[in-house]
Amino acid sequence: MRNFCLACLVVIGVFTGARSASAYILTYDDFHKINDTCSGTTAKQADLMIGEAFAFVQSAIANGSADLLTLRGTFTLTRSTLPNDDSKSAIAFADCVLAKASDVLGRAGVRVIRDISERDPVFMNRSFAFFPTLPGFSISSYQLVRVRNDRKTHVIIEDVTCSEPQFAVAYVAFPLDSLQPGLEPSPHVFQPISGGKMALTLDRASPEVNAAIQESFDAIDDMIWLNTNEKPTYRKNLQNFIDKHQDELWLWVNVSSKDKSCSAQMSVQEE
């Protein structure tokens, strides 16, 4: 049985009237208009989500880029803190706000990232963010890596500060708008990181990638958010997804440690 992670990524969007991107000025009043077109949640949840969306859009406009998966993750964490959460209505409201936010950000000239495939596959020195797993015996962090059939993906994990850290190419990113996994890989897929650094080269046919595919199927029975009667459908959809992505997959890479704190960085290059 896998450990479950206490942290999960989350995020959402915004609505306003028609304006030209060149003259765009964001005000908080724009967000209250969401209630005119998005419904299905409590007033308290709506107020919290609208406030989070406003802050997110402000930051995105300043930075020129908006990852909607991050906002959806934020909304998920917000819902988990509220009593009497009606998940279906709250998710419907969040999805509506995300759609409105995406429209606003697009008209403001902001690059909008709607799913994992639109993230940058090549980067330098991206930090892992570690959180405790549920039993409290370890800490864990995930990053995304793209592997392709027509090139090599070089992964370097370095500047690891904790003792006896472990690394795993853990799971297939499925679906492509999914959030960070809420569970931890099984022990047999981990590899040790020696001397605070490791390097690995992957392609679509690498044994680590095949192991991550198998791990994804093995994990389905541990997915407590799936009802028993939903698991066969999920398994079939995952198989169809993998069959259709023989040329390219995105994978969740995990680093974990039994220390109470850790830091690490990852860089990815493609050849």
N, C-alpha and C positions, 0 to 999 in steps of 0.2 A: 504493500500500500504506500502511495506517495504522500509526502507532507504537503500541506496546503500553505500557500504564501499569503501573508496578511495584507500585502499591498497589490494593487492592480491599477493599471493606467486608465485614465478617463478624460472626456471632453465634450463641448457643444457650441451652437451658433447664434445668429441674431437677425432682426427684421427692422426695416425702415422704409420710408417712402422712396419714390424714384428720385435719384439725384445723379448728377454726373460725377465720375470718379475724380475729375480734376478739382471739383468744388466740394468734395466730400468733407463734411464736418459731423463727427459722431457726438450725439447727446444721449443722456440716459433716458430721456423721454421716448426715444425711438424704441427702446426695449419694452416699454409698457404696452406698445401696440401689438406685441406678440399675443397678448391675451385675446385680442380681437379675432385672431386666425388660428391659434393653437389652443387646444383645450384638452382636458382629460386628466388633470392632476389637482392636488390640493393647492390652496392659495399659498400656504407656507412653502411647499416645494417649488411652486412657480416663481415666487419671489427670490428664493435662494438660487435657482437655476438661472434666472434672468440676470441677477447680480453677477454670477460667475461668468455668464456669457458676455456681459458688458465688459468686464475686466479682460477677458480673453481677447475680444475683438479689438479693444484699445491697444493691447500689447501686440497683436498681430499686425495692425496697421502701422505701428511704430517700427516693427521688425521687417515688414514686407513679406511674411510667410505665416501660414496658419495651418497647423496640423489638427484636423477635426477629431482625430482619434484621441488626442490628448484631452480635448474638451469633453468628449463623451466619457472618458475615464473619470474626469472630475465629477460629472453628474452621477456616475455610478457610486462613487464614494459618498457623495452628498445623500443619495437615497438611502444608503446603508446606515446613516446616522439618525434617520427619522423614524419614529414609531408608526405603526399601522401603514406601512408602505404598500400601496397597490402597484406592484411592479409593472403590470401591463399598461395602466394608464400613465404612469410616470415615464415609461419608455416611449410611449406614443408622443407624449408632450416633448420629451427630449429630442426625438427624431424630427419633429416639426420645427423645433427651435434650431436644430443643426441645419436643416434645409434653408431656413430663413437667413441664418448666419452666413452660410456658404454664398448665398446670393449677394448679401451686403458686401462681403469681403471681395468677391469677384468684381463687383462694380467699383470697389475702391482700389482696384489694381493690385490686390494682395494675391500672392501665390497660395492656392488652397490645396492641401493634401487631404484627399478623401479616403484613401486606403493605403495599405502597406506598400503596394507596388509603386506608389508615387513618391516614396521616401528616397533619399539619396543613398545609393548602394555603396558608394565610395566615400570614405571619410577618414580623418586623422584624429587620434587622441580623444575619442568620445568616452566620457566617464560612465562607469557602471554606478547605479544607485542601489545600494543594498538595503534589504528589509528583512526582519525576522520571519522565519517560517512558523506555522501555527504551534508546534510543540515547543518552540523556543530553544531548540538544540543547535540551530544553525542560522546563518544569514544567507541571502540569495539575491541574485540580480540577473536580469535578462537584457540582451541586445539582439537586434535583427541582422541577419547576413543573407545576401542573395547568392545563390549558386546557379551556374548556367552550364549548358551542354557544350557551348562553343568557346569557352575560356576558363582560365583558372582564377579562383578567388583566393587571395592571400590574406589570412587573418593573423594579426599579431595582438596578443594580450600582454601588457607589460605594466610596470610600476605597481605590481600587486603588493599590498602592504601587510596582508594578514598571513598567518601561518597555515601551512598545509592546505592551500586553496585547491579547489578542483574545478575542472572545466568539462562541459558537455555540449555537443551539438544535440539539443534536447528534443525539439518538436518541430513539425511542419506548421508554418503560419497559415491556419485555416479557420474560418474564411479570411479573406484578405482585409476585412475590416474588423478583425478580432482584436481584442485587447491582450495585454501581457498575460501569459498563462497563470492560472490561480493555483497551480500545483507544481510539485518539484519532480525532476527526473528520478527514475529508479537508480539504485547504486551502480549497476553494472555498466551504465553508459558513461560514467565519469572517468576522466583522465587527470592525473596529478599535474599541477603547474609547479615546476622546479625553478628555484632561483628568482622568483618573482616575474618570470617572463616565459612565454611560449609562442611558437609560430606553427601555423597549420595551413596547408594548401588543399582546397576543396574544388571539386566540380560536381556536376549532377550525378555522376556514377560513383562517387567516393563511398567507401564503406561507412564512414561517419554519417553520410546523408541517408544511406539505406537504413542504418540503425535508428536515426531520428524518425524515419517513416514508420518503422516497426514500433518504436516507442509511442508514437502518436496513436496508433491503433490500440496498443496495450493500455494506454491511459484512459480510453473511453469508459471503461467500467468504473474508473475512479472519479468520473465527472459527476459530482453530486448535484450539479445544477441541471443535468439532463435526467428526465424521467426514464424509467426502465423501458417503456414502450417507444421512447424517442431514440434510444441508442442504436438500434439496427439501422434506422434511417440516417443517423449521423455517420455511422460507419460506411454506409453505401455512398453517401455524398462525399466523404473524405476520399474514398477509393476513386470515384469519378474525377475528383479534383486532381489527384496525383496522376491519374492516367492522362489527363488533358494538359499536364504541365511537365512533360518529359524534357523540355528545353530549359525550364527555369522554375526554381522554387525559392521561396523565402523561408528561412529557418530561424527558430529562437535558439540563441546561444546562451548558456547559463554558466555563471561562476558562483561558487558557494564556498563557505568556510564555517568552521565551528567557533571561530573567534566572535567576539561581541561587536566588532566593527571592522571595516575593511574599505579600501579604495582600490580601483583598478581602471585602466584605460584600454580601449581597443581601437585599432586601426584596420581598415579594409581597403585593399587595392585589387583591381582586376587586370589580368594579363590576357 
